[in-house]
Amino acid sequence: MLFTPQHGELRQRYAAIGAEIAAGADARAEGFDFDGWHRLREAGLWRLIVPGADHAQGDWWAFTAALDGLTSTIGAPELALSVIAQAGMVRGLARHGSEAQRDRYFGAILRGEISATGIAEPGTGTDVRSVQSTLSAVAGGYVLDGGKYNIAHAPIMDFALIVCRLADGERNGIALALIDRDSPGLRAGLVDDKLGNRNLPTGALHFDAVPVAASQLLGAPGRGLATLIDTISLGRLYYGLAAANLIAPHLDEAMRYAAGRTSFDSSIDQHQHVQRRLVDIRVGMERSRWLALGALSQLLDGRPEALMSCSIAKLVGSDDLIASATSLVKLYGSLGYHNGRVAGLLRDALGFASVGGTEEMHRKNIFNQMQRLAG
Ligand SMILES: Cc1cc2nc3c(=O)[nH]c(=O)nc-3n(C[C@H](O)[C@H](O)[C@H](O)COP(=O)(O)OP(=O)(O)OC[C@H]3O[C@@H](n4cnc5c(N)ncnc54)[C@H](O)[C@@H]3O)c2cc1C
């Protein structure tokens, strides 16, 4: 059995919360859903994975059951993407954080503070090795210069993990720095004006000699790339899981619509072409969901294929979601093209083409992993 009966209850509980959040979506002003975020915190979402909280020692299957429930009813991705980003931060801190970092930031997460993970830069998004944000050694620590773009939560974050390079020629590798919102020299840009996912504020971060103590580095300086990949792999498979589940309420509505709309003397769900559309969406949902859960199992077991499977889960989930949202627009005819839930889903779905890495990047990673496994 994949989920225990307790996990099943959690799944149901968070599905109910997702449905309530979805029901209030139209009445909310555009922007980050702080109420929904705090609702999830109060429900105990972070206590499932923050080691030591409620005696939970990082029960990722319990958290996954909750995320599975939440994303199957919430209908729009933004809050789910925020949860996934924060879950990645928990994993990074749990696996690579010092005791002081874990004390400080797990406390912050349990209080509902919001994190950001800054990888992409104006000069490079896909090619992480080429980041230009630079950490230079000074007396007593480092200073950080440079900038990031397109970062989820940048305009509202309380703390951030920044991927940067060490200026020091001898150890010219990647480092990960944890910085707080009120750090001197740190400035957040305006909220990006995006096609969709408008309730997930993304934006730029600018660093002008931001002081960084050695104790603020996550993992070993110079070995940041391995630490980063270990940390973001979880997010990759969760993007796949969320992509699979987000379509679920839209598919239910489409089934009802197709049963009620008539053409050529029958409801349109009697036409094989329409049935195929609905079936393909279901197949995509199942494929993406099971791939993501399989990848999670491999990741938690430390299997050698895990990194490849996480990329496959992200790639397939994104492709299926975009294809399914496009197909739903077509199923509703011109109604699908009117501004509304279905057109909104397509706008949001397209964000999955780049959030968490583009398809080209994941194909490249899958090939690299295939070579590694073959070798
Ligand atoms: C909603 C949302 C939230 C996001 N949140 C975050 C976040 O929290 N933190 C963060 O760091 N980033 C975030 N991003 C940014 C995302 O990670 C980047 O957009 C992504 O990594 C791609 O980088 P880029 O946009 O600079 O594209 P580029 O790297 O400029 O790529 C442009 C195109 O070239 C292709 N390409 C590049 N290199 C190759 C290659 N070697 N082979 C084949 N094709 C290639 C790409 O696939 C893409 O199609 C977010 C994006 C979105 C949409």
The ligand as a MOL file (V3000), in Angstrom:
LIG
                    3D

  0  0  0     0  0            999 V3000
M  V30 BEGIN CTAB
M  V30 COUNTS 53 58 0 0 0
M  V30 BEGIN ATOM
M  V30 1 C 6.2090 30.7560 -12.1240 0
M  V30 2 C 7.7190 30.6540 -12.0840 0
M  V30 3 C 8.3820 30.5680 -10.8770 0
M  V30 4 C 9.7710 30.4860 -10.8500 0
M  V30 5 N 10.4010 30.4110 -9.6460 0
M  V30 6 C 11.7470 30.3560 -9.6090 0
M  V30 7 C 12.4380 30.3110 -8.3720 0
M  V30 8 O 11.8260 30.3270 -7.2970 0
M  V30 9 N 13.7900 30.2980 -8.3780 0
M  V30 10 C 14.5060 30.2870 -9.5580 0
M  V30 11 O 15.7140 30.2690 -9.4930 0
M  V30 12 N 13.8740 30.3300 -10.7420 0
M  V30 13 C 12.5310 30.3680 -10.8110 0
M  V30 14 N 11.9000 30.4430 -12.0120 0
M  V30 15 C 12.7240 30.6050 -13.2100 0
M  V30 16 C 13.0400 29.3180 -13.9000 0
M  V30 17 O 13.8110 28.5090 -13.0820 0
M  V30 18 C 13.7590 29.6900 -15.1790 0
M  V30 19 O 12.8370 30.3730 -15.9970 0
M  V30 20 C 14.2840 28.4670 -15.9050 0
M  V30 21 O 15.3560 27.9130 -15.2120 0
M  V30 22 C 14.7230 28.8060 -17.3290 0
M  V30 23 O 15.6370 29.8520 -17.3090 0
M  V30 24 P 15.4560 31.1030 -18.2810 0
M  V30 25 O 14.0400 31.5390 -18.1830 0
M  V30 26 O 16.5040 32.0710 -17.9870 0
M  V30 27 O 15.6290 30.5060 -19.7410 0
M  V30 28 P 17.0090 30.3410 -20.5380 0
M  V30 29 O 17.9910 29.5960 -19.7140 0
M  V30 30 O 17.4110 31.6660 -21.0780 0
M  V30 31 O 16.5440 29.4230 -21.7500 0
M  V30 32 C 15.8470 29.9490 -22.8970 0
M  V30 33 C 15.4700 28.7570 -23.7800 0
M  V30 34 O 16.6660 28.1010 -24.2350 0
M  V30 35 C 16.5920 26.7150 -23.9100 0
M  V30 36 N 17.9300 26.2020 -23.5750 0
M  V30 37 C 18.8340 26.7560 -22.7330 0
M  V30 38 N 19.9390 25.9800 -22.6850 0
M  V30 39 C 19.7290 24.9340 -23.5080 0
M  V30 40 C 20.4690 23.7880 -23.8800 0
M  V30 41 N 21.6990 23.5350 -23.3850 0
M  V30 42 N 19.9330 22.9130 -24.7470 0
M  V30 43 C 18.6910 23.1340 -25.2640 0
M  V30 44 N 17.9270 24.2010 -24.9400 0
M  V30 45 C 18.4330 25.0800 -24.0850 0
M  V30 46 C 15.6820 26.6620 -22.6820 0
M  V30 47 O 15.1330 25.3710 -22.5050 0
M  V30 48 C 14.6400 27.7140 -23.0390 0
M  V30 49 O 13.6770 27.1730 -23.9090 0
M  V30 50 C 10.5180 30.4940 -12.0740 0
M  V30 51 C 9.8290 30.5610 -13.2820 0
M  V30 52 C 8.4470 30.6430 -13.3080 0
M  V30 53 C 7.7530 30.6970 -14.6300 0
M  V30 END ATOM
M  V30 BEGIN BOND
M  V30 1 1 1 2
M  V30 2 1 2 3
M  V30 3 2 2 52
M  V30 4 2 3 4
M  V30 5 1 4 5
M  V30 6 1 4 50
M  V30 7 2 5 6
M  V30 8 1 6 7
M  V30 9 1 6 13
M  V30 10 2 7 8
M  V30 11 1 7 9
M  V30 12 1 9 10
M  V30 13 2 10 11
M  V30 14 1 10 12
M  V30 15 2 12 13
M  V30 16 1 13 14
M  V30 17 1 14 15
M  V30 18 1 14 50
M  V30 19 1 15 16
M  V30 20 1 16 17
M  V30 21 1 16 18
M  V30 22 1 18 19
M  V30 23 1 18 20
M  V30 24 1 20 21
M  V30 25 1 20 22
M  V30 26 1 22 23
M  V30 27 1 23 24
M  V30 28 2 24 25
M  V30 29 1 24 26
M  V30 30 1 24 27
M  V30 31 1 27 28
M  V30 32 2 28 29
M  V30 33 1 28 30
M  V30 34 1 28 31
M  V30 35 1 31 32
M  V30 36 1 32 33
M  V30 37 1 33 34
M  V30 38 1 33 48
M  V30 39 1 34 35
M  V30 40 1 35 36
M  V30 41 1 35 46
M  V30 42 1 36 37
M  V30 43 1 36 45
M  V30 44 2 37 38
M  V30 45 1 38 39
M  V30 46 1 39 40
M  V30 47 2 39 45
M  V30 48 1 40 41
M  V30 49 2 40 42
M  V30 50 1 42 43
M  V30 51 2 43 44
M  V30 52 1 44 45
M  V30 53 1 46 47
M  V30 54 1 46 48
M  V30 55 1 48 49
M  V30 56 2 50 51
M  V30 57 1 51 52
M  V30 58 1 52 53
M  V30 END BOND
M  V30 END CTAB
M  END
